[in-house]
Amino acid sequence: MKTATLPPLRVEPELREAAERVLEAGESLSSFVEQAVRSAVSRREAQTVFLARGLASRDLARESGDYVPAQAVLDTLRQRFEAAQADRRKRS
């Protein structure tokens, strides 16, 4: 498989220095940048999938008329949170 290159990137010297400071042993700036790009691509792909699932769920709810009121969801979350806090206090 042939490889491709990313376009050269001009940055302020402070950013380059900061990136070089956080490199791990044996890691090159090129590999650091490649990993950053891979992470950003993965995150954006996950966001796209998440958004598509949310919109599909919204459309299904609209078609079926089967909604859960926001307040009901918030009440359930609040109860779970309070129960977790109580459990944590018991263990302390």
C-alpha positions as CSV (number, residue, x, y, z in Angstrom):
1,M,0.0,0.0,0.0
2,K,1.3,3.4,-0.9
3,T,1.5,6.1,1.7
4,A,0.4,9.7,1.4
5,T,1.5,12.8,3.1
6,L,-0.4,15.4,5.0
7,P,0.1,19.0,4.0
8,P,2.9,20.8,5.8
9,L,1.6,22.7,8.7
10,R,2.9,26.2,9.8
11,V,2.5,26.8,13.5
12,E,3.8,29.3,16.0
13,P,7.1,28.3,17.5
14,E,5.5,28.1,21.0
15,L,3.1,25.4,19.8
16,R,5.9,23.3,18.2
17,E,8.0,23.6,21.4
18,A,5.0,22.6,23.5
19,A,4.5,19.6,21.3
20,E,8.1,18.6,21.5
21,R,8.0,18.9,25.3
22,V,5.3,16.3,25.6
23,L,6.8,13.7,23.3
24,E,7.3,10.3,25.0
25,A,10.6,8.5,24.8
26,G,11.3,7.4,21.3
27,E,8.4,9.3,19.9
28,S,8.9,11.6,16.9
29,L,7.0,14.8,16.2
30,S,5.7,13.2,13.0
31,S,4.3,10.2,14.9
32,F,2.8,12.5,17.5
33,V,1.1,14.6,14.8
34,E,-0.1,11.4,13.0
35,Q,-1.7,10.1,16.2
36,A,-3.3,13.4,16.8
37,V,-4.9,13.3,13.4
38,R,-6.0,9.7,13.8
39,S,-7.6,10.6,17.2
40,A,-9.4,13.6,15.7
41,V,-10.7,11.6,12.7
42,S,-11.9,8.9,15.0
43,R,-13.6,11.4,17.3
44,R,-15.4,13.1,14.4
45,E,-16.5,9.8,12.9
46,A,-18.0,8.8,16.3
47,Q,-19.7,12.2,16.6
48,T,-21.2,11.7,13.1
49,V,-22.5,8.3,14.0
50,F,-23.9,9.5,17.4
51,L,-25.7,12.4,15.7
52,A,-27.2,10.1,13.0
53,R,-28.4,7.8,15.8
54,G,-29.9,10.7,17.7
55,L,-31.7,12.1,14.7
56,A,-33.0,8.6,13.7
57,S,-34.3,8.2,17.3
58,R,-35.9,11.6,17.2
59,D,-37.6,10.7,13.9
60,L,-38.9,7.4,15.2
61,A,-40.2,9.1,18.3
62,R,-42.0,11.6,16.2
63,E,-43.5,8.9,14.0
64,S,-44.6,6.7,16.9
65,G,-45.6,9.6,19.2
66,D,-43.7,7.6,22.0
67,Y,-41.8,10.3,23.9
68,V,-40.5,10.3,27.4
69,P,-40.9,13.8,28.9
70,A,-37.6,15.5,29.7
71,Q,-38.6,16.1,33.2
72,A,-39.2,12.4,33.8
73,V,-35.7,11.7,32.5
74,L,-34.2,14.4,34.8
75,D,-36.1,13.1,37.8
76,T,-34.8,9.6,37.2
77,L,-31.2,10.8,36.8
78,R,-31.6,12.9,40.0
79,Q,-32.8,9.9,41.9
80,R,-29.9,7.8,40.7
81,F,-27.4,10.5,41.6
82,E,-28.9,10.9,45.1
83,A,-28.8,7.1,45.6
84,A,-25.2,7.0,44.5
85,Q,-24.3,9.9,46.8
86,A,-26.0,8.1,49.8
87,D,-24.2,4.9,49.0
88,R,-20.9,6.7,48.8
89,R,-21.5,8.4,52.2
90,K,-22.3,5.0,53.7
91,R,-19.0,3.6,52.5
92,S,-17.0,6.5,53.8
